[in-house]
Amino acid sequence: MESEKSTDDIKSEELLLKELEKYPEKKLSKHDVYRVSQMVHEYQGKIKSYLYEQQEKKADRWDRIADKVAIAVGSWWFLIIFGSIIFAWIFINNERNSLFILSFALTILSFYQSTMIQMSQNRQATKDKQEQMLDIAINYKAEQENLEIQQHLVELEKRLHIMESSLTSINRNQRRTRHLPKSPRAKRSHRTRSD
């Protein structure tokens, strides 16, 4: 039942678009405007979800691990817990060898953390670039539509100016015909009516 409804909706949307293409000057009802805005919203949502799905398909297990490490390392909880562990290590083991081992372990840890964070940032930069390209395409399309609307407005303004000019000339002609002297026939007929 739901697939039939979606098929009917798709047919209805296609009919609406064909009607808009055929009669662009036709005024849209509130229902039609709502349907068009829904189509645009769904289309944009489908593009973004499609991009997200493609990015997730390209990501392997190590990319996901790098993302999770970057999220965990970039949190306050990690900073607090890791700082507590280091201070506890220093407090408990204050021998020279234990500080050397701590320093070596932190160096190795920072190497792997920085590598994973860099991998995650590169992946995020790729996502951002794709979304930016999508935004540029949408903005370009909107700009084209705005230019078309401006052209239509200029055309309407020209038509309005022509209509105003013709109305002005019609009004002038009507005023002239009122001020013309009446013909002798009109005077005679006027006299006979008054008698």
N, C-alpha and C positions, 0 to 999 in steps of 0.2 A: 504494500500500500504506500509506504514511504517513498519507494523508488518511483512509483507512478506519479506521486506528487512532485517529486523533484524533476521528473521528465516534463510534467505539465508546466512547472515553474520555468524550466529552461525554454520550452516552446513559447511561453508567454513573454519571457525576456527577449527572445529573438524577434517575436512579432512587434514588441515595443520598439526595439532598435530599428527594425525595418520601417516602421511607421515614422519614427523620428527622422530617418534618412530621406524618406519620401516626402514628408511634409515638415520641413525644418521650422517653418513659421508658426506651426500649430502650437497653441498654448497648452502646457502640460497641466494635468490635474494634480492635486496634492498626492493622490495615490501613485500616479506615474512618477512624480518627483521622488517619492519615498522608494519606489522600486529601483529607480536609477541609482539613487544614493546607496541602497543595499548592494546592488551589483558592483559598484565601484569599491565599496568597503570589502566585500567578499573577494574581489579580484586582488586587491592590495594584500589582504590577509593570506590568500593562497600563494602569492608570490613570496611573501616573507616566510611562510611555513615551508614552501618548497625549497627556498635557500637554506633554511635551517636543516631540513632533512638531507639535502645534498652535502652540507658541511659535516653532518653526523655520519653519513655513509663514508665520507673520505677519511674521517678520523679513525685511527686504529686504537688498539688498547693502550699503547704507550702515550698517545696524545691525550686520552681521557685521564690517564694517571697523572700526567703533567698538569692538566687543568685542576685536578683535585688537590695536588700538592700546592699549586699556586694559590688556590683558594684557602687551604689550611694554613699555609705559611703567612699569608697576608692577613691573618685575623689577630685580634687582641688576645684571644685565648692561647694561641701558639706562643706569642710573645711572653705572656705571663708564665705559662708552664715551662717554657724553655729557659727563661731567666731564673725561675725557681730551681730548676735542675742544675744549672751552672753554679748558682750561689751555694746550693747544697754540696755540690762536688768540691768547690773551693773550701768550704767550711770543714767538711769531713776529711778530705785529703789535701792537706797543705804541704805535702812533700814536693820536692822539686821535680821528681820523675812523674808524679801524678799530674802536675800542671803542664808538663811537656806532652803527656798523653792527651790531656784535655785540649790543648792547643792543636795538636795534630788531628784529633777527631773533629774539632770545629772547622778546621780547614777543609777536610774531606767533605763534611756535611755541607758547608757553604758552596763548595764546588758543584756538588750534585743539585743542591737547591737552586743555585743560580742558573744552571743548565736547564732544569725543568721549568723554571719560571720564564726563561727566555723562549723555550719552545711554546709555552702557553701564550706568551705575548705575541709571538709570530703568528700563531693560529688565530688569535683574537684580531690581530691587524688584518689578516686575510678576510675575516668575517666583516670587519668594519669597512674594508675597501669594497666588498661586494654590496653591502647595504648602502654605501655612499654612491656607488654606481646606480643602484636602483633609485635612490632619491634624486639623482641628477636626471635620470630618464623620466621620472614622474614630473619633476619640475619643468623639464623641457616640453613634455606633453602639455602641461598646464599653461606654459607660456604660449605654445602654439594655439591653444584654445582661446586664450586671452586675446591674441592677435586677431583671430577669426571674429571674436565678439566685437572687438574694436572696429574691424572692417564693416561688420554688419551695422554697428551704431553709426558710422560715418555714412553708410548708404541710407539708413533710415533718416538721418539728419538731412541729407540731400533731398530725399523724397518729401520730407516735411517742409523744407524750404520751398520746393516746387509747389506743393499744395497751398502753402501760405500765399505765395505769389499769385497763384490762380484765383484764390479766394479774394485777395485784394483787388485784382483786376475785375472780377465779377461784381464786387461791391461798388467800384468806381462806375462801371457801366450802369448799374441799377440807379445810382445817384444821378447820373447824366440823363437817363430816361425820365426821371421824375421832374427834372428842371426844364425839360424841353417844353416849348409852348404847345398847347393843345391844338389839334387840327380843327378847321372850321366845322367839320362833321361832328366832332366830339362836342363842340360848343352848342350846335343846334340840338343834338340829342339831349344835352343837359337842360336846355331851355324848355324843350317840350315835356320833359319829365317834371320840371318844377311847375309848369302851368297846370 
